[in-house]
C-alpha cells in the first residue's frame, strides 16, 4: 500500500460532498411564483391589486377579476437569475398586491421571460429576479389592464 492510498477515501468523500452541494444549490434555484409570494395566491384575502404601465395606473378591487389575475401567475415556474440577465428596458407592468389594505408584495413583469418579486417584509434579499420557465399568457394581463378604468 502506497503512502497516499490512505487519503483516497477522503478525496472520494469530498468529491461526493461537492456533487451533493451542487445539486442542492441548483434545485434551490427552481421555484414557483406561489412559493415566492407566500402562498396567498388563493386570492381570498387579496382585496386590491394595482397595476401600473408607462402611461396608466389601474386599481382592481373586483374579487372575480383579482382571482383571474392571480391565477394567471399561480403555477408559473421560475428560476432565480442575477439582475444582469434581466432586460430592464422591457418592463411592461408593475404590480402591487394588497392584503387587507396592507402592501403584501409587488412584482414587475418585464416580458414573457423575466419578472422580479419584491417582498417588503424581508430585510435581506427582498428583491429577487427570475426567468419564467413556463407559459404565461400576458394577453390576459393586458385584457385585465385595458378593461379596468384608470385611477
C-alpha positions as CSV (number, residue, x, y, z in Angstrom):
1,X,0.0,0.0,0.0
2,X,1.4,3.3,-1.0
3,X,1.6,6.3,1.3
4,X,-1.1,8.3,-0.5
5,X,-3.6,5.4,-0.7
6,X,-4.9,6.2,2.8
7,X,-6.2,9.6,1.5
8,X,-8.3,8.1,-1.3
9,X,-11.4,7.7,0.8
10,X,-11.1,11.3,1.9
11,X,-10.9,12.6,-1.7
12,X,-13.9,10.4,-2.7
13,X,-15.9,11.7,0.2
14,X,-15.1,15.3,-0.6
15,X,-16.0,14.7,-4.3
16,X,-19.4,13.2,-3.3
17,X,-20.0,16.1,-0.9
18,X,-19.2,18.7,-3.6
19,X,-21.6,17.0,-6.1
20,X,-24.3,16.9,-3.4
21,X,-23.9,20.6,-2.6
22,X,-24.0,21.5,-6.3
23,X,-27.3,19.5,-6.8
24,X,-28.8,21.2,-3.7
25,X,-27.8,24.6,-4.9
26,X,-29.2,24.1,-8.4
27,X,-32.5,22.7,-7.1
28,X,-32.8,25.8,-4.8
29,X,-32.8,28.0,-7.9
30,X,-36.0,26.4,-9.2
31,X,-39.3,27.6,-7.6
32,X,-42.8,28.7,-8.4
33,X,-44.5,32.1,-8.2
34,X,-46.8,30.8,-5.5
35,X,-43.9,29.7,-3.2
36,X,-42.2,33.1,-3.6
37,X,-45.3,35.1,-2.7
38,X,-46.1,33.2,0.4
39,X,-48.9,31.1,-0.9
40,X,-51.5,33.9,-0.9
41,X,-52.4,33.4,-4.5
42,X,-55.6,31.8,-3.4
43,X,-57.0,35.3,-3.6
44,X,-59.4,35.1,-0.7
45,X,-57.5,37.7,1.4
46,X,-56.3,39.8,-1.5
47,X,-58.5,42.9,-1.6
48,X,-56.9,45.0,-4.3
49,X,-54.3,44.9,-7.0
50,X,-52.6,48.0,-8.5
51,X,-51.2,47.6,-12.0
52,X,-49.0,50.4,-13.5
53,X,-47.8,50.7,-17.0
54,X,-45.8,53.5,-18.6
55,X,-48.9,55.8,-19.0
56,X,-51.7,54.3,-17.0
57,X,-52.4,53.0,-13.5
58,X,-55.4,50.9,-12.6
59,X,-56.8,49.5,-9.3
60,X,-58.6,46.2,-9.3
61,X,-61.0,45.6,-6.5
62,X,-63.4,43.1,-8.1
63,X,-62.8,39.8,-6.4
64,X,-63.5,37.8,-9.6
65,X,-61.0,39.9,-11.6
66,X,-58.4,39.6,-8.8
67,X,-58.8,35.8,-8.8
68,X,-58.5,35.7,-12.5
69,X,-55.4,37.8,-12.4
70,X,-53.7,35.9,-9.6
71,X,-54.5,32.5,-11.2
72,X,-52.6,33.7,-14.2
73,X,-49.4,33.6,-12.2
74,X,-50.2,30.9,-9.6
75,X,-48.5,27.9,-11.3
76,X,-45.8,29.8,-13.1
77,X,-42.4,28.0,-12.8
78,X,-39.4,30.3,-12.1
79,X,-35.7,30.1,-12.0
80,X,-33.7,32.6,-9.9
81,X,-31.3,34.6,-12.0
82,X,-29.0,37.6,-11.4
83,X,-30.1,41.1,-12.2
84,X,-27.6,41.3,-15.1
85,X,-29.6,38.7,-17.1
86,X,-32.9,40.8,-16.9
87,X,-33.8,43.1,-19.8
88,X,-34.9,46.1,-17.7
89,X,-35.9,48.3,-20.7
90,X,-38.8,45.9,-21.4
91,X,-40.6,46.5,-18.1
92,X,-44.2,46.1,-19.1
93,X,-46.2,46.1,-15.9
94,X,-45.6,47.0,-12.2
95,X,-48.0,45.1,-10.0
96,X,-48.7,45.7,-6.3
97,X,-50.8,43.3,-4.3
98,X,-52.6,44.4,-1.2
99,X,-53.9,42.1,1.5
100,X,-56.4,43.9,3.9
101,X,-55.2,47.3,2.8
102,X,-51.5,46.3,3.5
103,X,-48.9,46.0,0.8
104,X,-48.1,42.3,0.8
105,X,-45.7,42.2,-2.2
106,X,-45.1,43.7,-5.6
107,X,-43.6,42.3,-8.8
108,X,-42.5,43.6,-12.2
109,X,-43.3,41.7,-15.4
110,X,-40.6,42.7,-17.8
111,X,-41.7,40.5,-20.7
112,X,-42.8,36.9,-21.1
113,X,-39.3,35.7,-20.0
114,X,-38.4,37.7,-16.8
115,X,-40.0,39.1,-13.7
116,X,-38.9,40.3,-10.3
117,X,-40.6,39.9,-7.0
118,X,-40.2,42.4,-4.1
119,X,-41.2,41.4,-0.6
120,X,-41.2,44.4,1.7
121,X,-41.2,42.1,4.8
122,X,-37.8,40.7,4.0
123,X,-34.9,42.9,5.1
124,X,-32.3,40.9,3.2
125,X,-32.9,39.6,-0.4
126,X,-36.3,41.4,-0.6
127,X,-35.9,41.8,-4.4
128,X,-35.2,38.8,-6.5
129,X,-35.1,38.3,-10.2
130,X,-36.5,35.3,-12.1
131,X,-36.6,33.7,-15.5
132,X,-40.1,32.4,-16.3
133,X,-39.8,28.7,-17.2
134,X,-43.4,28.1,-18.1
135,X,-46.0,29.6,-20.3
136,X,-47.7,32.8,-19.2
137,X,-50.5,34.3,-21.2
138,X,-49.7,38.0,-20.9
139,X,-52.7,38.7,-23.1
140,X,-54.9,38.0,-20.0
141,X,-52.9,40.6,-18.1
142,X,-53.3,43.1,-20.9
143,X,-57.0,42.4,-21.1
144,X,-57.5,43.0,-17.4
145,X,-55.3,46.1,-17.5
146,X,-57.1,47.6,-20.6
147,X,-60.6,46.8,-19.3
148,X,-60.0,48.4,-15.9
149,X,-60.6,52.2,-15.5
150,X,-57.6,54.3,-14.7
151,X,-57.2,55.8,-11.2
